[in-house]
Amino acid sequence: MNYNKPFTPDEYARRLSQTKSRMVAAGFDLLVCQDPANMGWLTGFDGWSFYVPQCVLVHVNEDAPIWFGRAQDAKAAHLTTDIPAGNIVGFSERLIHHAEEHPFDELAELVRSRGWGSARIGVELDAHYYTARGHQHLTAGLPQASLSDSKELVNWARLIKSEAELVYMREAGVICTATMQRALEKIAPGVPEYEVIAEVYHAQIMGVDGKFGDYTSLCPLIQVGEGTSTPHLTWTDEVLPDNTLIMMEIGAARRHYHAPLTRTIHLGKPPAPVVDLAKVIVEGVDVALEMARPGVSAEDVEAAWQKVLNKNGYSKESRVGYSIGLNYPPDWGERTVSLRPGEKTELQAGMCFHFQSGVWLDDYGAAVSEPFIVTENGGERLCDAPRELIVID
């Protein structure tokens, strides 16, 4: 198999070096990374195997990471990474869904065999696939070690994208733009919701100009009518009415780098309150992205947006944005910086965010969101979809 790796060995070496520096500063000898995005960012590992225990180990004194996972997935590590063969370790198949034993029993044995049984070990306590049971077995198997939360150490290392990563972010934006356009072409009275979503999936994977799309970390979301007052509904077999409000949040992924996008559509003549809300949202996003420059804090960007809403009689209590990049299901957010009050992190060039501008009222909502890159000239939009309430007669 000729697997086309997304980055050069030098890119992974830079990431590994950066991670080790962060480990030293945090007081860790060894890092256990189970988040599939962190595994992929550190090594290039790719495969739909994150539903079982697996991880990448990084030790501050080792030249190469160690991949640990299900034995039948070890070949995927050989194919998708440059990890030395001796550092690719599969656990016993009998440990899958075992009533009493766990794959992390063998992970603990591996750590001890390397002489790291009394190491200061960072684990990803809030990673989606790092389970309480796995942590119990790892702790029990390493009684001399000191295990503590790494607090998204690798996630924070991913925050500023390299130029090579930004290539994929921009390509994802192009695919997302085309996907939204295809959805808008499909939306019409009498069309079932699931048919619109089927077009979204097709366009996401077909990509643009021969550059295919990956599966996205979040499925397409669609809300209709009163459903627009809440953000995370999925499709049904209901047909679209003659006169209704529709909100869609979709995304596209290129080599697992994501560009999400939300748009609000109205079939037929829209009510004045919906028109007014959409105009305010667009103005607020424009003002916020103009401010999204290096040196500006995340909370200041949110405040600029909130000021536009407030002067027009609206407000938004939830965060208005979050960092994005490389990710796997169930979420395309990086779980680091949020655009919200109290977030003091200063923006830097190369950070990427989804400005999720959704405002959800009691009976309806609207959003005209934008994925963007922080640049010296403000937020560079990754997508080029219509920035307005989209009216389909």
Secondary structure, DSSP 8 states (H G I E B T S, - for coil): -----SS-HHHHHHHHHHHHHHHHHHT-SEEEE--HHHHHHHH----S-TTS--EEEEETT-SS-EEEEEGGGHHHHHHH----GGGEEEE-GGGTT-SS--HHHHHHHHHHHTT-TT-EEEE-TTSTT--HHHHHHHHHH-TTSEEEE--SHHHHHTSB--HHHHHHHHHHHHHHHHHHHHHHHH--TT-BHHHHHHHHHHHHHH-BTTB--B--SS--EEEEGGGGGSS-----S-B--SSEEEEEEEEEEETTEEEEEEEEEEESS--HHHHHHHHHHHHHHHHHHHH--TT-BHHHHHHHHHHHHHHTT----S-SEEEE-B--TT--EEEEEEESTT---B--TTBEEEE---EE-SS-EE---EEEEEETTEEEES-----S-EEE-
